[in-house]
Amino acid sequence: MDSSRKIPTVAGMAGFASVLWLGLTAAVAATQRRLLFNPVTEKEVFRPRSSGHRTRPVVLRGHDGTRLGGWLLTPHAVGPYPAVLYFGGRSEEVSWVVRDAGTLFPGMALLAVNYRGYGDSLGDPAEHDIVHDGRMLFDWLAEHGSVDPSRIAVVGRSLGSGVAVQVARDRPASAVVLITPYDSIVAIAKRRFRAVPVDYVLRHRFESIKYAPELKVPTYVLRAESDDIIPHAHTDLLVAKLTALHGDDIIPGSDHLNIPYLATTQERIAHFLSGHFSPPLTSQPPAEAIPLPAPAQ
């Protein structure tokens, strides 16, 4: 065979591969918002109510005026209450949290607001805006008259764990719960798109591993027993950087999708937060002094 014919063939194959690589890279860069976020507008629970709370819808505004819709729940008892700020997953509309709040967050206020583009919230989701909104929601909750601002926990599931970590780093959260968390979306994307220069094209990075060492409050991690979305290796890397890890539990019989709905998950979250929010034991009054005998005259 004429060896001279191999050169154009090899060159042609290399050129074709380059075109494919560029096309894949461009496709990931152009569609990354859709790959990362999956806005769900239909409510999971049509008229969510918590049996253990007063439930009312709230409408708040992002830094740019974007309308954000969600719910504020307050216990029936007299406040001020400890409180929870909840951040959902990639495909999660948060009305179900309102329904289950009596089990998940007994005796606690709850603010659950949908991301931009989810539920009744307007706009398009993006990391910068979601995290900015998260800080605003924390501030709003801390200023609410019924809430004890020194006892606000941040809870994040899956994608929302990356929001929770950043908000807890920037605001005085008193505890953090992370459900199926990851080290970074960059690392997850690298696993899925091995041929793509993810570091250069990904704008929504959610690099929890970078911020984890700055969390100084009790942090509780919950993993799914079977998780094909967030492999445990990615959670391991995050956990290794947490400086105030309270617990790292695997929920039996759980997967990435069903873990927050399981009774075991909800009971463990409630137990952790209730224990953390328990009022400190009052100090014992000093024992009555025993009079000393009068000195001899």
C-alpha positions in Angstrom: 0.0 0.0 0.0 1.2 3.5 -0.8 2.2 5.0 2.6 1.6 8.5 1.2 -2.2 7.8 1.2 -2.1 7.2 5.0 -1.1 10.8 5.8 -4.2 12.5 4.5 -6.4 9.8 6.1 -4.8 10.2 9.5 -4.9 14.0 9.1 -8.5 13.8 8.1 -9.4 11.6 11.1 -7.6 14.0 13.5 -9.4 17.0 11.9 -12.7 15.2 12.3 -12.0 14.4 15.9 -11.0 18.0 16.6 -14.3 19.2 15.1 -16.2 16.7 17.3 -14.3 17.9 20.4 -15.0 21.5 19.6 -18.6 20.8 18.9 -19.0 18.9 22.2 -17.2 21.6 24.1 -19.4 24.3 22.5 -22.6 22.3 23.2 -21.7 21.9 26.9 -20.9 25.6 27.2 -24.1 26.7 25.5 -26.4 24.3 27.3 -24.8 24.3 30.8 -27.7 26.0 32.4 -30.1 23.4 31.2 -27.7 20.6 32.1 -27.4 21.9 35.7 -30.8 23.3 36.4 -34.1 21.7 35.7 -36.8 24.2 36.7 -40.0 22.6 37.9 -42.9 25.0 37.9 -45.7 22.6 38.8 -46.3 22.4 42.6 -45.5 19.0 44.1 -48.2 19.7 46.7 -51.0 21.9 45.4 -52.0 23.5 48.7 -49.2 22.8 51.1 -49.9 22.9 54.8 -48.0 21.8 57.9 -50.1 20.4 60.8 -47.5 21.7 63.2 -47.2 25.2 61.9 -49.0 28.3 60.8 -48.5 28.3 57.0 -48.5 31.4 54.8 -47.2 32.1 51.3 -44.6 34.8 50.9 -43.4 36.8 47.9 -40.0 38.3 48.2 -37.7 40.2 45.8 -34.2 39.3 44.7 -31.4 41.9 44.5 -32.6 42.8 41.0 -36.3 42.9 41.8 -37.0 39.3 40.6 -40.1 37.9 42.2 -39.5 34.9 44.4 -42.3 32.8 45.8 -42.4 30.4 48.7 -43.7 29.8 52.2 -43.0 30.9 55.8 -44.0 28.5 58.5 -44.1 29.4 62.2 -45.0 27.1 65.1 -48.2 27.5 67.0 -46.4 28.2 70.3 -45.2 31.6 71.3 -41.8 32.7 69.8 -39.1 33.6 69.2 -38.4 30.3 67.5 -35.3 28.7 66.1 -35.6 28.6 62.3 -34.5 26.7 59.2 -33.7 28.1 55.7 -34.2 25.3 53.1 -32.6 25.0 49.6 -33.8 22.4 47.2 -32.3 20.1 44.6 -31.9 20.5 40.8 -35.4 19.3 39.9 -37.1 20.2 43.2 -40.2 22.4 43.8 -40.2 23.0 47.5 -43.9 22.8 48.4 -43.4 19.2 49.7 -41.1 20.6 52.5 -44.0 22.6 53.7 -46.2 19.5 53.9 -43.5 17.5 55.8 -42.3 20.4 58.0 -44.1 19.0 61.1 -41.9 16.0 61.0 -38.7 17.6 59.7 -38.7 20.8 61.7 -40.9 20.4 64.8 -41.0 23.6 66.9 -39.0 25.5 64.3 -39.9 28.2 61.9 -39.2 27.4 58.2 -38.6 29.5 55.2 -38.7 27.6 51.9 -38.5 29.6 48.7 -38.2 28.3 45.2 -35.2 29.2 43.1 -35.6 31.5 40.2 -37.6 29.8 37.5 -39.0 27.2 39.9 -42.5 27.1 41.2 -44.0 30.6 41.3 -40.6 32.3 41.3 -39.7 34.2 38.1 -36.4 34.6 36.3 -33.7 32.2 35.2 -31.5 30.2 37.7 -27.8 31.0 37.9 -25.3 30.3 40.7 -24.5 33.9 41.4 -28.2 34.9 41.6 -29.3 31.9 43.6 -26.5 32.4 46.2 -27.2 36.1 46.4 -30.9 35.3 46.9 -30.0 32.9 49.6 -28.1 35.5 51.6 -31.1 37.9 51.2 -33.5 35.1 52.5 -31.3 34.5 55.5 -31.3 38.2 56.3 -35.0 38.5 55.9 -35.6 35.5 58.2 -33.2 36.8 60.8 -35.1 40.1 60.9 -38.5 38.5 61.2 -39.9 39.3 64.6 -40.9 35.7 65.5 -37.5 34.2 64.8 -34.4 34.0 67.1 -31.7 35.3 64.8 -29.0 33.5 66.8 -30.6 30.1 66.0 -31.0 29.8 62.3 -30.0 26.6 60.6 -29.3 26.2 56.8 -30.4 22.9 55.1 -29.5 22.1 51.5 -30.3 19.1 49.4 -28.1 18.0 46.4 -27.7 21.1 44.3 -28.9 23.1 47.2 -26.1 21.8 49.4 -23.8 24.0 47.4 -26.1 27.0 48.1 -26.3 26.2 51.8 -22.5 26.0 52.2 -22.0 29.4 50.6 -24.8 31.0 52.6 -23.6 29.5 55.9 -20.1 30.7 55.1 -21.3 34.3 54.6 -24.0 34.5 57.2 -24.1 33.5 61.0 -25.9 30.2 60.6 -25.9 28.2 63.8 -26.0 24.7 62.1 -25.9 23.2 58.7 -27.5 20.0 57.2 -26.3 18.8 53.9 -28.3 16.0 52.1 -26.4 14.2 49.3 -23.8 16.9 49.0 -20.8 17.1 46.6 -17.4 18.6 46.5 -18.1 20.8 43.5 -20.2 20.8 40.3 -16.9 21.2 38.4 -15.7 17.8 39.7 -19.1 16.2 38.9 -19.0 17.6 35.4 -15.5 16.4 34.8 -16.6 12.9 35.6 -19.4 13.1 33.1 -17.7 15.0 30.3 -14.2 13.7 30.4 -13.2 15.1 27.0 -14.4 18.6 27.7 -12.2 21.3 29.4 -14.8 21.9 32.1 -12.7 24.3 34.1 -12.8 26.8 31.2 -16.4 26.5 30.1 -18.4 26.0 33.3 -19.8 29.2 34.9 -22.0 27.6 37.6 -19.3 25.9 39.6 -20.8 25.5 43.2 -17.3 24.7 44.6 -18.4 23.7 48.1 -15.0 22.1 48.8 -13.4 25.5 48.6 -15.7 27.0 51.2 -16.1 24.0 53.5 -13.1 24.7 55.8 -14.7 28.1 56.6 -17.8 26.5 58.2 -17.3 26.7 61.9 -20.8 25.5 63.0 -22.1 21.9 63.6 -22.6 20.3 60.2 -24.6 17.1 59.6 -24.2 15.1 56.3 -26.7 12.6 55.0 -26.0 10.3 52.1 -28.1 8.0 50.0 -27.3 4.3 50.2 -27.4 4.1 46.4 -26.6 7.3 44.6 -25.8 7.4 40.9 -26.0 11.2 40.8 -23.5 12.1 43.5 -21.1 9.2 44.0 -19.9 8.8 47.6 -16.3 9.6 46.5 -17.4 13.2 45.8 -19.0 13.5 49.3 -15.9 12.0 50.9 -13.8 14.8 49.5 -16.2 17.4 50.9 -16.5 15.8 54.3 -12.7 15.7 54.7 -12.7 19.5 54.5 -15.5 20.1 57.0 -14.0 21.4 60.3 -17.1 21.0 62.5 -18.6 17.7 61.3 -21.3 16.5 63.7 -22.2 13.3 61.8 -22.0 11.6 58.4 -24.8 9.0 58.0 -26.0 6.8 55.2 -29.8 6.3 55.1 -30.7 2.6 54.5 -32.8 1.9 51.5 -32.4 5.4 50.1 -31.4 6.7 46.7 -30.7 10.2 45.4 -34.3 10.9 44.7 -36.2 9.4 47.6 -33.9 10.2 50.5 -35.6 13.4 51.8 -39.0 11.7 51.9 -38.0 8.7 54.0 -39.1 8.7 57.6 -35.5 7.8 58.7 -34.1 10.8 57.0 -36.7 13.2 58.4 -36.3 11.8 61.9 -32.5 12.2 61.9 -32.7 15.7 60.7 -35.3 16.6 63.3 -33.2 14.9 66.0 -30.0 16.8 65.0 -31.7 20.2 64.8 -33.9 19.7 67.9 -30.8 18.7 69.9 -28.9 21.7 68.6 -31.7 24.1 69.2 -32.5 22.9 72.7 -32.2 25.7 75.2 -29.1 25.5 77.3 -29.5 24.0 80.8 -30.0 26.8 83.3 -27.1 27.1 85.7 -27.7 25.8 89.2 -28.1 28.6 91.8 -25.2 28.6 94.2 -25.7 26.6 97.3 -26.7 28.6 100.4 -23.7 29.6 102.3 -23.1 27.8 105.6 -22.3 30.4 108.3 -18.9 30.0 109.8 -18.5 29.9 113.5 -17.7 33.3 115.1 -14.1 33.7 115.9 -13.1 33.1 119.5 -12.9 36.2 121.6 
